[in-house]
């Protein structure tokens, strides 16, 4: 099965998944692909092309790629350590709207998060005739993070490809052996975006006392 968290396409408002423990079994997923900023929205949206070229790719953790005809890709924004935004859309052209950015997956667990399936927030990949969406955001806070699954927030493929998204995991203990990816979108003809950001934060155990002088 899958859970699909969708961000508001115009203002980026996104759900928060608040729980005691989370376990995603093999074959299961939290899927926020192309569930971020859409239409003509997003702080890193790619530039539009009113002619028969393509728009620029959306940016977030990495810049978006330049579109066919020279339309600029979107720029980076937001926090790498605590992603709180979805990805931005690609620019439109006479052929249609660009791809939606990847959504935002925010998980706040008081206990353990185990990912043997997939958490995905990839950008939309419409076609080489429109700009692609950037990768979205994945932000996990928990006590123990484990499993052997997949976390990904990759940019979409398009006329200007999307930049990679942002992934941050805050945990006290870690046994994760899976894969994490924020690669830029690819294409064979036009501009290619930049990779995104991955941050691992080691949080102190509960009850730790800090002495400040």
Order of alpha helices (4+ residues) and beta strands (2+ residues): beta-beta-beta-beta-beta-beta-beta-beta-beta-beta-beta-beta-beta-beta
